[in-house]
């Protein structure tokens, strides 16, 4: 069986998470609060996000969120790759 390149899997997972975060930002910028609420209510079956949607987010906070999402994604992807490779050796 093939092994994962841990750093590459981590990078791919982190970049995917960051792109999803940027996509969320794009939705919020283009459709406004009502559209954002409708969009995320349809994604999260039965959960109403009206009370948690905050539209006034400073650019620096969005930037930090993107970086944090990438780092967490990288760690998750690297962990999955490492655990997968470890299980192959058993």
Long-range contacts (C-beta under 8 A, 24 or more apart in sequence): 1-88, 3-84, 3-85, 3-88, 4-80, 4-81, 4-84, 4-85, 5-81, 6-78, 6-81, 6-82, 6-85, 7-78, 9-77, 9-78, 9-80, 9-81, 10-73, 10-74, 10-75, 10-76, 10-77, 10-78, 10-81, 11-74, 11-77, 12-77, 13-73, 13-74, 13-76, 13-77, 13-78, 13-80, 14-69, 14-70, 14-71, 14-72, 14-73, 14-74, 14-75, 14-77, 15-70, 15-73, 16-73, 17-69, 17-70, 17-72, 17-73, 18-66, 18-67, 18-69, 18-70, 18-73, 20-69, 21-65, 21-66, 21-69, 22-66, 25-62, 28-55, 28-57
